[in-house]
Amino acid sequence: MRNRTRGVVAGAVGAAVVAAVAAGANAVVTDDDGQDQPSAKAANAAGQGKATAGDIDGDGHADLGVGAPEGTVSGKSKAGYVGVTYGAGDGVDTARHTTLTQASKGVPGTPEAKDGFGSAVVRGDVDGDGYADLVVAANNEAIGSTGQAGSVTVVFGAKGGLSGDAIAFHAPKVTENAHFGDQIAVGDYNKDGRDDLAISDGGKVQLVDGAENLRDTPTPKMRAVTPPGGGVAVGNLSSGDINGDGYADLVSVASQDSPSDEGTLGVLPGSSGGIKTTPLGKTVSLWFGQYRAVVGDINGDGKDDVVTDTGFSDGPDEQKLRTYPGTADGMDTGKPVDWKGEKQEGEAIRLADFDGDGHDDLVVSNTDAEAPGGYNSAGAVNVLKGTENWLTDEGAQTFSLDTEGVPGEMAGNDKFGTSVSPADYNGDGKADLAVGIPNRTEGAGAVALLYAGADGLSAKGSALIGPGDLGSPKTKARFGTELTNPATR
């Protein structure tokens, strides 16, 4: 079978900008020396209760991190950065922004060419203080003389925004081409009120328990597990409570041979002791090891379901948008729910409840969608409604830069929908959607913001954010290659 890859889009990168981690509402990009940042420890004491998912500053609005792993930092091509902007009552407020790099004050490490800082960006409250923390991979970073070993950085949230506290770490055993952090899942696997991390490490997954003192633990303890059917490559990691017991479970697609050959979909259950090594229920054999497993509660029964999909055209049709219902015994592999609606181009990418009806809706990303005039790869996203009777295309929505009300216009090779991030950015109780467009404006990149209305997502009030809006490097940075997603509890 032919090789399949799902790498970032390559390209030359331009001007160097280095920014500091900002604390407070007036965060700005700084020079190479950055600015002194106050410790977040005192501010963290103000955290009250459980934060909105993805809320870094604790104001009740989710905040957005935009990965630009191709960005030039300190003159280093493809060192990478993450642009951060904050949610507000009217939506994302770009007046408050930070450009986060390995040169930022308080962030360990040094920008190096081809590190790819921002190759994965997730968020979760790993120290349980009520503020979401930002977890960033540099999956191509060399550790010593070991090339492309990879590293992960955690920058802690605080009142007013990201703090000056951060830790960075790599796999216990450094291995060439392991790309540590290529996949990261976040969830409270031991139900202690703190989010835990599951990080790909070649053919294994390293588990990092959330802890109150994690910010004071530069090298956190890790425990390795082999995902079901794995050992050679980890294709996809997600979190969700599949059996409804209150513990987040780890859902994986992995392979024990070449990822171009057979793969396995499986679930490792959470417990009071963290992730168990024995799979929950039966596993599912897949045609190859690079299917995406999308997790969420479609039928509203309190148990998360798993949708399998692939963007490759040579896989069997029955695994396209096939739903494995969550049950007390794990995925219902005996009675999967096959998609019966119109054929969907592209690939399922995220589940979230956009209309507030208690059923998660499915975002299908079609980065190959044509622009008017026949220009290829402009991109679009389709939203399929979740119901008590599973997914339906009745009332389906399609959004692109050609949608009336969405700023901008479609252009060939924009790749609208490369990444998405559902979260409540305006604090109205419904998930909104950020959409990455990494190739827009000759590879500078952009992000579109779609806000939820009465019946789901709407173009009304939508916005288009470019790297310049956050004071970030513009030239072929591929801004929007990755977007933060909230933890699954």
C-alpha positions in Angstrom: 0.0 0.0 0.0 1.2 3.6 -0.6 2.6 5.6 2.2 0.4 8.0 3.9 1.6 11.1 5.8 -0.2 13.8 7.7 2.6 16.3 8.2 2.5 20.1 8.3 2.7 22.1 5.1 6.3 23.0 4.3 7.5 26.3 3.2 10.1 29.0 3.7 9.6 31.4 6.6 10.3 35.1 7.0 11.0 37.7 9.6 12.0 37.0 13.1 9.9 38.2 16.0 10.4 37.1 19.6 7.7 37.7 22.3 7.4 37.2 26.0 4.7 35.4 27.9 2.3 38.1 28.9 0.5 38.5 32.2 -2.4 40.9 32.3 -4.7 42.5 29.8 -2.2 44.7 28.0 0.1 41.9 26.7 2.3 42.9 23.9 5.0 41.4 21.8 8.4 42.2 23.2 12.0 42.2 22.0 14.5 39.4 22.4 15.1 40.1 26.1 11.4 40.0 26.9 10.0 41.7 30.0 10.0 40.6 33.6 6.9 38.6 34.3 5.4 38.2 37.8 5.1 34.7 39.2 1.5 33.4 38.9 1.6 31.6 42.2 0.0 34.5 44.1 -2.5 35.2 41.4 -3.5 31.5 41.2 -4.8 31.6 44.7 -7.7 33.7 43.3 -8.9 30.8 41.1 -12.4 29.9 42.2 -14.0 26.6 41.4 -13.8 24.9 38.0 -12.9 27.1 35.0 -14.7 27.2 31.7 -12.9 24.7 29.4 -9.9 26.5 27.9 -10.2 29.6 30.1 -6.6 30.6 30.7 -7.3 33.8 32.6 -10.4 32.7 34.6 -12.8 35.3 33.3 -15.4 32.8 32.1 -14.5 32.9 28.4 -12.4 30.3 26.6 -9.1 31.6 25.2 -7.4 30.7 21.9 -3.9 29.5 21.1 -2.9 29.4 17.5 0.1 27.2 16.5 2.4 28.4 13.8 5.2 25.8 13.8 6.7 27.2 10.6 7.3 30.6 12.0 10.7 32.2 12.2 11.9 33.2 15.7 15.2 34.9 16.6 16.2 34.3 13.0 15.7 30.6 13.2 13.6 29.2 10.4 10.7 27.0 11.4 11.5 27.4 15.1 7.8 28.0 15.6 5.5 30.0 17.9 2.0 30.1 19.4 -0.2 33.2 19.1 -2.5 33.6 22.1 -5.6 35.8 22.3 -8.4 36.0 24.8 -12.1 35.5 24.8 -14.5 38.2 25.8 -18.3 39.0 25.9 -18.2 40.0 22.3 -16.0 37.2 21.2 -12.2 36.9 20.8 -10.5 40.2 21.7 -7.3 40.5 19.6 -6.4 43.6 21.5 -5.2 41.2 24.2 -2.6 39.0 22.8 0.7 37.3 23.3 3.2 35.6 21.0 4.7 32.6 22.9 8.0 31.2 21.8 11.0 29.3 23.3 12.6 32.7 23.7 9.7 34.0 25.9 10.6 35.0 29.4 10.1 32.1 31.7 9.9 29.5 29.0 12.7 26.9 29.1 14.7 26.2 26.0 16.0 28.1 23.0 14.5 28.6 19.5 16.3 26.4 17.0 15.7 25.9 13.3 13.1 23.3 12.5 12.0 22.8 16.2 8.4 23.2 15.2 7.2 24.8 18.5 3.4 24.8 18.1 3.2 21.6 16.2 0.6 20.5 18.7 -1.3 22.9 21.1 -3.8 21.8 23.7 -5.2 23.2 26.9 -6.3 21.9 30.3 -6.0 22.6 34.0 -3.1 20.4 34.9 -2.4 21.9 38.4 -6.1 22.2 39.4 -6.0 25.9 40.2 -9.0 26.8 38.1 -7.0 28.3 35.3 -6.4 26.4 32.0 -2.8 25.9 31.1 -1.3 25.8 27.6 0.5 22.7 26.5 2.7 23.1 23.4 4.8 20.5 21.5 7.9 21.1 19.5 7.9 17.6 18.0 10.9 18.1 15.8 13.2 19.5 18.6 16.6 17.9 18.9 17.5 16.8 22.4 21.3 17.1 22.6 22.6 15.3 19.5 19.4 13.3 19.1 17.5 14.7 16.1 13.7 15.1 16.0 13.2 13.6 19.5 10.6 16.2 20.5 9.7 18.1 23.6 6.6 19.4 25.4 6.2 22.8 27.2 3.5 23.6 29.7 2.8 27.4 30.3 0.5 27.9 33.3 -2.6 30.1 33.3 -3.3 32.8 35.9 -5.6 35.7 36.6 -5.0 38.2 33.8 -3.5 35.7 31.3 -0.6 33.3 30.8 1.8 33.5 33.7 5.6 33.6 33.7 5.7 30.0 35.0 6.5 27.2 32.6 8.1 23.8 32.4 9.5 21.9 29.5 10.4 18.2 29.3 11.1 15.4 26.9 10.6 11.6 26.9 12.5 9.6 29.7 14.4 7.8 26.9 15.4 10.2 24.1 15.0 8.5 20.7 15.8 9.9 17.3 12.7 10.6 15.2 10.3 9.8 18.0 8.6 13.2 17.6 7.5 13.2 21.3 4.3 15.3 21.5 3.2 14.7 17.9 -0.1 13.7 19.5 -1.3 15.0 22.9 -4.6 14.1 24.6 -5.7 15.8 27.8 -8.2 14.4 30.3 -8.8 13.8 34.0 -7.9 10.0 33.9 -7.8 9.6 37.7 -10.7 11.9 38.6 -8.7 14.0 41.0 -9.9 17.4 39.6 -6.6 17.9 37.6 -6.1 17.2 34.0 -3.5 14.6 33.0 -1.5 14.4 29.8 -1.1 11.5 27.3 1.8 12.2 25.0 2.8 10.1 21.9 6.4 8.9 22.1 7.1 6.9 18.9 5.1 3.6 19.4 4.2 4.3 23.1 2.3 6.9 25.1 3.8 8.7 28.0 1.4 9.6 30.8 1.9 12.6 33.0 -0.4 13.0 36.0 -1.7 16.5 36.8 -0.4 17.8 40.2 -0.8 20.8 42.4 3.0 21.3 42.3 3.5 20.5 38.6 4.8 24.0 37.9 7.6 23.3 40.4 8.5 19.9 38.8 10.7 20.6 35.7 10.9 16.9 34.9 7.6 15.3 35.7 7.4 11.6 36.4 6.1 9.7 33.4 4.6 6.2 32.9 4.6 4.5 29.5 1.8 2.5 28.1 1.4 0.8 24.7 -1.9 1.6 23.1 -4.1 -1.4 22.0 -2.6 -3.0 18.8 0.3 -0.6 18.9 4.0 -0.7 19.5 5.3 0.9 16.3 3.3 4.1 15.7 0.6 6.2 17.4 -1.7 7.6 14.8 -4.3 9.4 16.9 -5.0 10.1 20.6 -8.3 11.5 22.1 -9.9 11.6 25.5 -13.5 10.9 26.5 -15.6 9.1 29.1 -16.7 6.1 27.0 -18.3 4.1 29.8 -19.8 7.0 31.8 -18.0 6.2 35.1 -16.7 9.7 35.5 -13.1 8.9 34.6 -11.8 10.1 31.3 -10.6 7.3 29.1 -7.8 7.3 26.4 -8.9 6.5 22.9 -6.2 5.6 20.4 -5.5 4.5 16.9 -2.1 2.7 16.7 -0.2 0.2 14.6 2.2 -2.6 15.3 3.6 -2.5 11.8 3.9 0.2 9.2 1.1 2.8 9.7 0.3 2.2 6.0 -0.8 -1.3 7.0 -3.4 -2.4 9.6 -4.3 -0.2 12.6 -6.2 -0.8 15.8 -8.8 1.5 17.5 -9.0 0.9 21.2 -9.8 2.4 24.6 -7.6 2.3 27.7 -9.9 3.1 30.7 -9.3 5.7 33.4 -9.4 4.7 37.1 -8.4 6.0 40.5 -4.9 4.9 39.7 -4.9 6.6 36.2 -5.0 4.9 32.9 -5.2 1.1 33.0 -3.2 -1.0 30.6 -6.0 -3.5 29.8 -8.3 -2.3 27.0 -11.9 -1.4 27.9 -14.1 -3.8 25.8 -13.2 -5.0 22.4 -10.8 -3.3 20.0 -11.5 -2.6 16.3 -9.3 -3.5 13.4 -8.8 -0.7 10.8 -7.7 -0.9 7.2 -4.6 1.2 8.1 -3.2 3.0 11.2 -3.9 6.6 10.3 -7.7 6.8 10.9 -8.9 9.7 13.1 -11.0 8.8 16.2 -13.3 11.7 17.1 -14.9 11.5 20.6 -18.0 13.1 22.0 -21.5 12.4 23.3 -23.7 12.4 20.2 -26.9 10.8 21.5 -26.8 12.7 24.9 -26.8 9.6 27.1 -23.8 10.8 29.2 -21.4 8.4 27.6 -19.0 9.5 24.9 -19.1 7.9 21.5 -16.3 7.4 18.9 -16.6 8.3 15.3 -14.0 6.8 12.9 -13.0 8.6 9.7 -10.1 9.0 7.3 -9.3 11.6 4.6 -7.7 8.9 2.5 -9.9 7.7 -0.4 -8.7 4.1 -0.6 -10.1 2.9 2.8 -13.3 0.9 3.0 -16.5 3.0 3.0 -17.9 1.3 6.1 -15.4 3.0 8.4 -16.2 6.5 7.0 -18.2 8.3 9.7 -18.9 5.0 11.5 -20.0 5.7 15.1 -19.2 3.2 17.9 -21.6 4.1 20.8 -20.3 4.4 24.3 -21.6 1.8 26.7 -20.8 0.7 30.3 -18.6 -2.0 28.7 -16.8 0.3 26.3 -17.4 0.9 22.6 -20.3 -1.0 21.2 -18.3 -2.8 18.5 -21.1 -5.3 17.8 -23.7 -2.6 16.7 -21.8 0.3 15.2 -23.9 3.0 13.6 -23.1 3.6 10.0 -23.5 7.0 8.3 -26.6 7.0 6.1 -26.6 10.6 4.9 -25.0 12.2 1.8 -21.4 11.3 1.2 -19.1 13.7 3.1 -15.9 14.8 1.4 -13.0 15.4 3.8 -12.5 14.0 7.3 -14.3 14.2 10.6 -12.2 16.4 12.9 -14.1 17.4 16.1 -17.4 16.9 18.0 -19.0 19.7 20.1 -22.5 20.9 20.9 -23.0 24.1 18.9 -26.7 24.5 19.4 -27.0 23.7 23.1 -29.4 20.8 22.7 -27.2 18.3 24.6 -26.1 16.4 21.5 -22.6 16.9 20.1 -22.4 17.9 16.5 -19.7 16.7 14.1 -17.3 19.0 12.2 -16.1 17.5 8.9 -13.1 19.3 7.4 -12.8 19.3 3.6 -9.5 21.2 2.9 -9.8 20.2 -0.7 -13.0 22.1 -1.4 -12.9 24.2 -4.5 -13.1 28.0 -4.6 -15.3 29.7 -7.2 -13.6 29.4 -10.5 -12.4 25.9 -9.8 -9.4 26.7 -7.7 -8.4 23.7 -5.7 -7.9 23.3 -1.9 -9.6 26.4 -0.8 -11.3 24.5 2.0 -14.6 24.3 3.8 -16.1 22.7 6.9 -19.5 20.9 7.2 -21.4 20.6 10.5 -23.6 17.5 10.9 -26.2 17.6 13.7 -26.1 15.2 16.6 -29.4 13.8 17.8 -30.7 11.1 20.1 -30.8 9.0 16.9 -27.1 9.7 16.0 -25.7 12.0 13.3 -27.9 13.4 10.6 -27.3 15.7 7.6 -30.8 17.3 8.2 -30.0 20.9 9.0 -26.3 20.5 8.1 -24.3 23.6 7.7 -21.4 24.5 5.5 -18.9 27.3 6.1 -16.1 28.7 4.1 -14.6 32.0 3.2 -17.2 32.1 0.5 -20.1 32.0 3.1 -22.0 35.3 3.2 -21.1 37.1 6.4 -17.7 35.5 6.8 -14.9 38.0 6.2 -12.5 37.3 3.3 -13.0 35.3 0.2 -12.0 31.8 -0.9 -8.7 31.3 -2.7 -7.0 28.3 -4.0 -4.7 26.4 -1.6 -5.9 28.3 1.5 -6.7 25.0 3.3 -9.6 26.4 5.4 -10.4 23.7 8.0 -6.9 22.3 8.5 -7.5 22.6 12.2 -10.6 23.6 14.3 -11.1 24.5 18.0 -14.6 24.5 19.5 -14.9 26.4 22.7 -17.1 29.1 24.3 -15.1 32.2 23.4 -17.9 34.7 24.2 -19.3 33.1 27.4 -22.9 32.5 26.2 -22.8 28.8 27.2 -22.5 27.4 23.6 -19.5 26.3 21.7 -18.2 28.6 19.0 -15.7 27.4 16.4 -12.2 28.7 15.4 -11.1 27.4 12.0 -7.4 27.4 10.9 -6.5 28.6 7.4 -2.7 28.1 7.4 -2.0 28.8 3.7 -3.9 32.0 3.4 -2.1 35.1 2.2 0.8 33.2 0.7 1.3 31.0 3.7 1.1 33.7 6.4 -2.1 32.0 7.7 -5.2 33.1 9.4 -8.0 31.9 11.7 -11.8 32.4 11.2 -14.1 32.7 14.2 -17.6 31.4 13.9 -19.9 32.1 16.8 -22.9 30.1 17.9 -26.4 31.5 17.5 -29.9 30.1 18.4 -29.7 27.2 16.0 -26.0 26.5 15.9 -23.0 28.2 14.3 -23.7 31.4 12.4 -21.7 33.7 10.1 -23.2 36.6 12.0 -20.5 38.5 13.8 -17.7 36.2 12.5 -14.2 37.4 12.3 -10.9 36.7 10.5 -7.7 36.9 12.5 -4.2 37.0 10.9 -0.8 36.8 12.6 -0.5 40.6 12.4 -3.5 41.0 14.6 -1.6 39.3 17.4 1.7 41.0 16.6 3.1 37.7 15.4 5.4 36.9 12.4 3.6 37.0 9.1 5.7 35.6 6.3 4.8 32.0 5.6 4.4 31.2 9.3 1.5 28.8 8.6 -0.5 30.5 11.4 -3.5 28.3 12.1 -1.8 24.9 11.4 -2.8 23.9 14.9 -5.5 25.3 17.3 -6.0 24.7 21.0 -8.7 22.3 22.1 -10.2 22.0 25.6 -9.5 19.0 27.8 -12.1 16.3 28.1 -13.1 15.4 31.6 
